[in-house]
Amino acid sequence: MDARKLLGAARPVIGVVHLAPLPGSPRHQPPLGRIVEAARSDMEALVAAGVDALLVENFGDVPFFPEVVPPITIASMTRIIADLRPTVPFGVNVLRNDAAAALSIAHATGARFIRVNVHAGAVAADQGVLSGRAHDTLRLRAALGAEVAILADLRVKHATPLGSRPIAEEARDTVERALADGLIVSGSRTGSSPSGEDLAAARAGVPEGLLLVGSGATVENVGALLRHASGVIVGTSLKRDGRVDAPVDRDRAARFVDAFRGAAR
């Protein structure tokens, strides 16, 4: 599947819409309409800044379920996205690792891609051991006939791989054997950037593939990141004062997109 075509850009900037705690999660504060309006404000700021695509995720639902989320989470995310009606390509990430839910929401709402934190292999995370279910995800996509790209993390943040293999080999296998349509390389935690060495190694594994930075991209480092990466998924650095729990700052977002476009030329 051609992820670049679905994203609408060969070198995409994907802005993250972090949803406030959803119904059923410990920090949820009703009504749901407030969550929709906060998400709409962030979405509009990101689109005005010129991002190519959006990624909607249930960031506020800590502590996350390791794999299968409850029906209320799926229903809430579907309702929110339907209300938002994004005007640019968008994707879904259901934290921590419910690829089936993300794919189902994407198919129902017209999303063009999903992010899967652990698509292949296994990691130890704060939710316990998370294992890839590429075999299930690809079969579900085929059964649904869903035109939805799978963007898979390599050595996802907030986790430690179980086993030690060269990143280039992991990258190659995640594309060739787990059939991911694009790869994501992040730093160790939200807001931290990946090392140049990790990006270079991942690129060596997939010389022509779609390779995205999944965290830590800023105005200052985006040029260096794009030496190996095709594009970025960016959230924290576009927020007011660079705080992940703050609203998107239109000026910060616009400056980032301008810096990205300049570096990508």
SULNOR-V355868 format. One line per field, one symbol per residue. ss: DSSP state (h for helix, s for strand, l for the rest). psi: psi as a letter, one per 20 degrees, with the letter a starting at -180 (. if undefined). burial: I if it has 9 or more other C-alpha atoms within 8 Angstrom, else O. Layout:
ss = ???
psi = ???
burial = ???
This chain:
ss = llhhhhhlllllsssssslllllllllllllhhhhhhhhhhhhhhhhhhlllssssslllllllllllllhhhhhhhhhhhhhhllllssssslllllhhhhhhhhhhhlllsssslllllssssllssssllhhhhhhhhhhhllllssssssllllssslllllhhhhhhhhhhlllllssssllllllllllhhhhhhhhhhlllllsssllllllllhhhhlllllsssslhhhshhhlllllslhhhhhhhhhhhhhhhl
psi = pnhgghijqhnqooppooqrprpiqhjporrhhhgghghgggghggghijqhrqopqlhikqqqphepqrhhgggghggghhhhmqirqrrppophlnhggghggghhijqirqpognhqaqqpriibppqqlhhgghhggghikpmpqoopqpmqrkrpqoroqqhhgggghhghhikqiqqpprahrpiqqqqhgggggghhhmhjrooqpiqjprhhihghhihhqhaqppfgiiqpjkphjrrpoggggghggggggghi.
burial = OOIIOIIIOOOIIIIIIIIIIIIOIOIIOOOOOOIIOIIIIIIOIIIIIOIIIIIIIIIIIIOOIIIOIOOOIIOIIIOIIOOIOOOOIIIIIIIIIIIIIIIOIIIOIOIIIIIIIIIIIIIIIOIOOIIIIIOOIIOIIOOOOOOIIIIIIIIIIIIIIOOOOOIIIIIIIIIOOIIIIIIIIIIIIIIIIIOOOIIIIIIOIIOOOIIIIIIIIOIOOIIOIIOIIIIIIIIIIIIIOIIIOIIIIIOIIIIIIOIIOOIOO
